Amino acid sequence: MTPEELKEMARQLSKPTGANGLEVGELMNDVNIEMTLHAIEQLQLQKEDVVLELGHGNCAHLDQLLQRAKNITYTGLEISETMHHEARRINREQEENRRAAFHLYDGDVLPFPNRSFDKAFTVNTIYFWENPARLLNDIHRVLKPGGVLCITFGLESFMQQLPFIQYGFALYSPKKMEQLVDATPFRSIEITPGFDIVESKTGETVKRAFATARLRV
């Protein structure tokens, strides 16, 4: 891929837009599903949990999440209008049944009252956070006492091999993640590694190393 094509790929991965964004949203759902399920597993969902996801993409994984326990309700946040509308289209029935709600936000301040959610998670978004410590503080604010946040991310050692990461990606190792969390009110962190075999965004088959950081309020 040319530098311009790589820049466009990076831009679409951070904020899918337009027709190309819809295609990227489908690709991200397919490529990232194992990472998403890893994050959901680490949440240890319980009956009637109220769950928040930041950066849900097209949210084709919603049914799998809702099946984890009885009477879960889900709220999704997106900076991408394209993904916001696509997630609502795909999950219209769950939204009509009030099992799910979707909102746009600015990527910085969460539009919810204090102590609104039992669990929160995000997959492959932390690379693009403009102020990670501030956003983590705000996520802490909207979680109930004893709440859990799971952050799933590609390991820096793997991500460095990808040609588009030079365009706006901040990379994390487990140690860097721990250092970031230490500057926030979260009281504990557990990091669980994982890996899968995927076709990369540039068409190559690769073994991807990732991890989920599980933070507790």
Secondary structure, 3 states (H helix, E strand, C coil): CCHHHHHHHHHHHHCCCHHHHHHHHHHHHHHHHHHHHHHHHHHCCCCCCEEEEECCCCCCCHHHHHCCCCCCEEEEEECCHHHHHHHHHHCHHHHHCCCEEEEECCCCCCCCCCCCEEEEEEECCHHHCCCHHHHHHHHHHHEEEEEEEEEEEEEHHHHCCCCCCCCCCCCECHHHHHHHHHCCCCCEEEEEEEEEEEECCCCCEEEEEEEEEEEEC
